[in-house]
Each structure stands twice: as C-alpha cells, then as structure tokens.
Amino acid sequence: MNQLAIHGGSPVRTAPFPTWPIFGEEEERLILEVVRSGKWGGSNRNKLPELEAQFAAIHGAKHAVTVVNGTIGLTIALQACGVQSGDEVIMPPYTFIATASCALLFGAIPVFVDVEPNSMLLDPELVEAAITPKTKAIIAVHIAGAPANMTRLKEIADKHGLRLIEDAAQGVGAVWDGQPVGALGDFGSFSFQSGKNVTSGEGGILLTNDEALADMAWSLTNVGRIRKGAWYQHEHIGWNLRMTEFQAAILLAQLTRYEEQQRLRDRNAKWLAAEVGTIEGLRTMKLDSRVTNHAHHMFMFALEEGAAGGIGKEEFIRRMNTEGIPVHPGYITLNQNAAVLKEIEKWTGERRETSCPVSEKFAEREGLWLHQNVLLGDEQAMSDIMTALRKVMQGN
Ligand SMILES: *Cc1c(COP(=O)(O)O)cnc(C)c1O
C-alpha cells in the first residue's frame, strides 16, 4: 500500500505544481500599449523609468539602472566600482555560475570563501583571511532569497576599503535587519530571467544609493554616453546593454502580482520548514534572526548523510521525483567547477584550487531544492510534499 513509486507503488502526487510564469490581462494590456506606442526602447523610455522608480522604491534605493540581464548587471557593477582585470573579487562558491563569470568576463578573479553551514550564505568570519592586496570587492549572494549578513560584510568591506556588491538575483523584496536588500552595499544586482520571482523572460536591474556610481553604471550600459551629453559624445568605453520597453511593461504587470505571490510563498515555506524539521535525517536552513524578510526563490533543505537508509542524495531525488515531487539537486560548488578553474588559470597562469568544505558537502551530498513555483502550490500540494518526504525517508 505504501510502496514507493520506484518499486511500483502509486505516486503520492500526479497533479502538476503551478507553472511559471503567471500572467494575465495586465501583461497583455501593458505590452499592447508599448506595441501601439511605437516607442520600444533606446531613448524612447516610458515604461522603463516607471519600472526603475518602482523597483528602487520597493527596495528603498535612490537610483536604478535597468540592464539586459543579471549577469551583465553584476559585471557593470564591478566595472563601475573600478574593479579591473587582475583584481580579486571575494564571493561564495554556493551560487549560480554568473556570480563568478561576471568577473571573469573582463579578467577579474573570483576568490571563493566558504558559506555558513546553516544558511549557505557567505560566511563573514572567513572573509578577512581571504583578503590580499589585490582584493577590490566582495559579492554577497542572497542565495535562495535569504539575505546575507550585510551588517558584518559592510564592516569588513569598510575596514579594508573594499566595494560591496549584492547579487540579489534571487532576492527581490528580501529584507535584512529591517532594511531591504539592493542598496545596502555599493550596488545590488537583480535578475528578471525566466525562472526568477519577478520575470520578463530576461532582464536585470542595478540599485544603488550613490549617484556617481549610478551615473557610471548608466554610462557603461549606454555606450559610454553621459546622461546630459550629446548623442555621439562617448566619455567611456561602454556597450549597449539596455533593457527594452517590452520587458519593462511585463515587469510592471508582474509587480502587481508580486506581493500576493510572496505572501503565499512565505506561508508555504514557513509551514514546510516546521514540518520538515520534525523528520529525522532532514535538516532545514537556520537563518540569522536579523533576516526580516526572505524572498523565497527556493526552499532549501538538507538530507543528512546516512539518512533514509543511506541511499544518498541522487537516489533520494529520483525517489521524490517518481513520487511526483520536483526536488532538485541544486548547484555544483563553483570552487570545483572545471570551467571556472580553467578560466581563472587562463587569466592568472595559476591553477587555484580552494577548499570550501561546507559548500562542497551541501552541493554534493546534502542540498535539496524546491523551486519558487512549487511554493505557489495549495495546501494539498504542500501536504503531498510532506507525505512524499515521509514515505521516501521511511523506505520500502
Ligand atoms: C539568475 C542569477 C544570476 C544571473 O542572472 P541572469 O539574468 O540569468 O543573467 C546571477 N546570480 C544568481 C545567484 C542568479 O540566481
């Protein structure tokens, strides 16, 4: 009766989880407005300034610059901060590859510093030991939507004269110690790629409270022009990295849905965390009490080594997936990513092996994800997740 689906039993769930993106009349109305206006982008900006103002306001930031995507947003943030080829950038290894490739695009060198075991967020207490005369910046990643310890990271950055950039690709609406993420350091970079909690298929935005940095980011994104300069006046080498009006229209519509979706993700994530916490062999994230608001891009949890009869992470995921629950294995730790290591070697002439045991263990053997769309499921969906987890942990 309670036989595992992989052994021929019936799966816990056959109904699908909510698909993503979610859209409706508001997206259609605004996109049609853009089409009919004939003003689609470039210097024709109607929806883009509205989006920039709204997104900055949500995060309590003074300035916003829209860009083509989150990867380029991070690259522009580094460059606007004066980071150059050969400079070192401290970052956590448990993140999407773009956190590293944004630096490697122009020869800045990622230096991986391990994450905290309870949160998978950059461990501030390990940062100082990694600082060298070449270090120019720290990238804090709000992984899964949980804000990193910006208080401590800012102290360290200030003490050593380093720039602090938030990779907030997963952190729309996250709040650290009462303050929204995005402008807590020099720049915050957000992504609107198709899987993100607010999406226009592709896109990105930079936030900052520093006007000079905002102007520089704008210039680099607008072929080196300056805001009040002439059309063919290029003061810097920059590129056309602009977002279109179509994307801004979709994002303005998406933002009308954001708060309600976030409330649902929050309710479900809290319920799941409490329930998962009761199962021996599974572990949930334990976040700092200063995490005021979690953006819930993912629900992360861990299968402890040896649990579930020692079947291991891969088999555990296969069993959960066969029960109808889309559990995902998550990242490969970047300090062991062959492409990243090869690119670092290309720029430095050195093979730089770093050890990040917490990230390595979570990535290889323990870490499990449920994506944000799963967190938009109803009560039955959440209860199915728990039924399947209990069933798979029990075996048979
Ligand atoms: C999605 C993501 C990025 C990159 O954003 P794109 O818009 O896909 O370029 C960077 N960092 C993290 C942590 C991400 O999740």
PDBQT file of the ligand as one rigid body, heavy atoms in Angstrom, charges set to zero:
ROOT
HETATM    1  C1  LIG A 401      19.879  34.167 -12.120  1.00  0.00    +0.000 C 
HETATM    2  C2  LIG A 401      21.129  34.503 -11.373  1.00  0.00    +0.000 A 
HETATM    3  C3  LIG A 401      22.134  35.326 -11.904  1.00  0.00    +0.000 A 
HETATM    4  C4  LIG A 401      22.182  35.748 -13.334  1.00  0.00    +0.000 C 
HETATM    5  O1  LIG A 401      21.104  36.414 -13.814  1.00  0.00    +0.000 OA
HETATM    6  P1  LIG A 401      20.757  36.339 -15.385  1.00  0.00    +0.000 P 
HETATM    7  O2  LIG A 401      19.667  37.331 -15.526  1.00  0.00    +0.000 OA
HETATM    8  O3  LIG A 401      20.339  34.937 -15.686  1.00  0.00    +0.000 OA
HETATM    9  O4  LIG A 401      21.990  36.724 -16.138  1.00  0.00    +0.000 OA
HETATM   10  C5  LIG A 401      23.187  35.683 -11.088  1.00  0.00    +0.000 A 
HETATM   11  N1  LIG A 401      23.281  35.232  -9.833  1.00  0.00    +0.000 NA
HETATM   12  C6  LIG A 401      22.358  34.436  -9.290  1.00  0.00    +0.000 A 
HETATM   13  C7  LIG A 401      22.532  33.996  -7.868  1.00  0.00    +0.000 C 
HETATM   14  C8  LIG A 401      21.258  34.028 -10.043  1.00  0.00    +0.000 A 
HETATM   15  O5  LIG A 401      20.361  33.208  -9.496  1.00  0.00    +0.000 OA
ENDROOT
TORSDOF 0
